[in-house]
Amino acid sequence: MRPNLSRVISRFSQDIVVKKTTQTIVNYKPVNTVVSHNLKAVVQVANDETLQVNQLDTSKQYYTVHIRNDEAISLKINDDITYKNKTIRIVRLRDDSDYGFYKTICEEIK
């Protein structure tokens, strides 16, 4: 049986804001709508091994974000996350729901 690590993530979690952008067409013109959600997550600087395995550009700043299952249901690649006044974008999303969380790799947007 796999351990449920969602309680560990809850203990170390910090506040983040996930911003989802949806594009719709109004009068033949694209209109972007941004919806924000407050979540709790564990944010860490991504290690070199994670970056190499995922073939990411090591010249950029990357973060690993762990979000509990019940809060991560609607996450998608290219969603923006605001954490400590930094905006980061999800570039990889892995479903680790067997362990009680989702793992994302995010790059800093400047």
C-alpha positions as CSV (number, residue, x, y, z in Angstrom):
1,M,0.0,0.0,0.0
2,R,1.3,3.4,-0.9
3,P,1.5,6.0,1.8
4,N,-0.8,9.0,1.7
5,L,1.5,12.0,2.0
6,S,-1.2,14.7,1.8
7,R,-1.0,15.3,5.6
8,V,2.7,16.0,5.3
9,I,2.0,18.5,2.5
10,S,-0.6,20.1,4.7
11,R,1.8,20.6,7.5
12,F,4.5,22.3,5.4
13,S,2.2,24.2,3.0
14,Q,2.2,27.9,2.2
15,D,-0.3,30.1,0.5
16,I,-0.2,30.4,-3.3
17,V,-2.5,31.9,-5.8
18,V,-3.3,30.0,-9.1
19,K,-4.3,32.1,-12.0
20,K,-6.2,30.4,-14.8
21,T,-6.6,32.3,-18.1
22,T,-9.5,31.4,-20.3
23,Q,-9.9,32.8,-23.8
24,T,-13.3,33.3,-25.3
25,I,-14.4,35.0,-28.5
26,V,-16.7,38.1,-28.1
27,N,-17.8,39.9,-31.2
28,Y,-15.2,38.1,-33.3
29,K,-12.4,39.2,-30.9
30,P,-10.5,37.1,-28.4
31,V,-11.1,38.1,-24.8
32,N,-9.0,36.7,-21.9
33,T,-10.6,36.1,-18.5
34,V,-8.4,35.5,-15.5
35,V,-9.8,33.6,-12.5
36,S,-7.7,33.3,-9.3
37,H,-7.8,30.6,-6.7
38,N,-6.1,30.6,-3.3
39,L,-4.5,27.2,-2.5
40,K,-2.0,25.7,-0.1
41,A,1.1,24.0,-1.5
42,V,4.7,23.1,-0.7
43,V,7.1,25.1,-2.9
44,Q,10.7,24.2,-3.3
45,V,13.5,25.1,-5.6
46,A,13.8,22.3,-8.2
47,N,17.0,20.3,-8.0
48,D,19.3,19.7,-10.9
49,E,18.3,16.1,-11.2
50,T,14.7,17.1,-11.8
51,L,15.7,19.6,-14.4
52,Q,17.9,17.2,-16.3
53,V,15.3,14.4,-16.3
54,N,12.7,16.8,-17.8
55,Q,15.2,18.4,-20.2
56,L,14.6,21.9,-19.0
57,D,16.7,25.0,-19.5
58,T,19.0,25.2,-16.4
59,S,19.6,28.9,-17.0
60,K,16.1,29.7,-15.7
61,Q,14.9,29.5,-12.1
62,Y,12.6,26.5,-11.5
63,Y,10.4,25.4,-8.6
64,T,8.8,22.1,-7.6
65,V,5.2,22.6,-6.3
66,H,3.4,19.9,-4.4
67,I,-0.4,20.4,-4.1
68,R,-2.8,18.1,-2.3
69,N,-5.3,16.1,-4.5
70,D,-8.4,17.9,-3.3
71,E,-7.0,21.3,-4.3
72,A,-5.2,20.4,-7.5
73,I,-8.1,19.0,-9.6
74,S,-8.2,21.8,-12.1
75,L,-4.5,22.5,-12.6
76,K,-3.2,22.6,-16.2
77,I,0.1,23.3,-17.9
78,N,0.6,27.1,-18.5
79,D,-1.4,28.1,-15.4
80,D,0.3,30.8,-13.5
81,I,1.1,30.6,-9.8
82,T,1.9,33.6,-7.6
83,Y,4.2,32.7,-4.7
84,K,6.0,35.3,-2.5
85,N,5.5,38.1,-5.1
86,K,6.9,35.9,-7.9
87,T,5.0,34.6,-10.8
88,I,5.8,31.1,-12.0
89,R,4.2,29.1,-14.8
90,I,3.5,25.3,-14.7
91,V,5.6,23.6,-17.4
92,R,5.2,19.9,-16.1
93,L,2.3,18.4,-14.2
94,R,2.5,14.9,-12.7
95,D,-0.4,13.1,-11.1
96,D,0.9,11.5,-7.9
97,S,-2.6,11.1,-6.6
98,D,-1.7,7.6,-5.4
99,Y,0.5,9.4,-2.8
100,G,-2.1,12.1,-2.1
101,F,-0.7,15.0,-4.2
102,Y,0.1,16.4,-7.6
103,K,3.6,17.5,-8.4
104,T,4.3,20.4,-10.8
105,I,7.5,21.9,-12.1
106,C,7.2,25.6,-12.7
107,E,9.5,28.2,-14.3
108,E,9.8,31.8,-13.1
109,I,8.3,34.4,-15.4
110,K,10.2,37.7,-15.5
